Amino acid sequence: MRYRLTFVAGVALGYVLGSRAGRERYEQLRKCAERVARNPAVRNAAESAAQQGRGFAGKAYHSVSERVGDRVPAPVAERVRSLRERGQNPGDDWGTGNV
């Protein structure tokens, strides 16, 4: 899926850069992308996916740490812990640049 998305993005970029009215088309695509990004349904879906990803990552970490034990390097454990604490913040400002 990632490769398909990359391919589509490359085709879109090539189309924009290769067209005679490239700047106009770029502005039109940019405005459309901004409208989609501001759509509450899209924002909710993205936030839901992010929360599910954080949940799955936490479960995976617990599963692996139970099997591996104390063999997880301290910097890795610290990074995961900081990400988990960040994910528990109910006022997550997704998409606003505030972290």
N, C-alpha and C positions, 0 to 999 in steps of 0.2 A: 504494500500500500504506500509506503514511504517513497519508493522509487516511482510509482505511478504519479504521486503528487509532485515530485520533483520534475518529472517529465512534463506534466501539464504546466507547471510554473515556468519551465524553460520555453515551452511553446508560446505561452502568453507573453513572456518577455521578448522573444524573438519577433512576435507579431507586432508588439508595440514599437520596438526599435526599428523594425523594417518597414513600417507603413509610412506613407507620405504625410499623413496627418497624425503622426505619432504623438505629438504633444497633446493634441485635443483628445485623442483616444486614451492617452495616459490619464489625463485629468478626469475623464468620464469613468474609467475603471477605478481610479482612486476614490472618487466620490461614492461610487457604488460599494466599494470595500468598506468605507467609513460608515455608510448606512447599515451594512450588515453587522459590523462590529458594534454599533450602538444599539442594535436590536436586543431588547431584553431577553427574548427567548434564546438567542445565540449566546448571550453572556451567561445566562443561567445554565445552559447546556455545557459550556466550557468550564464553568466553576464546578458543576457537578462532576464532570470528567476529572478535573484536577483533584477534587476531594476523594473520589474513588481511587485514583492513582496513588495518592498519599496513603490511603488506607491499605491498599494492596502492598505497597512498599513496606509499610510497617509490619504487616503480617509476614511478608517474606523475610524481613530482617529478623523477626522473632523466631521464625522457623529455622533459618540458617544459624542464628546464634545459639539455639538450643542444641543443634547438631555439632557446631564447631566449638562452642564453649568459649573459653578465654583466648582462643587463637586469633580472634578478630583484632587487627591492629587498633591501637588506641585512637589514632586520627580518624579512622573510618567510623568507629563507634561514636566519637564526638560529633562528626559531621551528620550522621544519621540522627543523633539525639537533637541537634540544633534544627534540622529539617522537620523533625516530628513536632517540636515545640512551636515552630513557625506555623505548621499546618493546623495546630489546635487553636489558633487565633480566630475567633468567630468574626471579627471585623476585618477580614481579609479584603484588601483594596485591589482586587484583580483588575488589571487593565488601566489603572490610574497612575501607575508609576510610583505609588507609595508602598513601601515594603515595611 
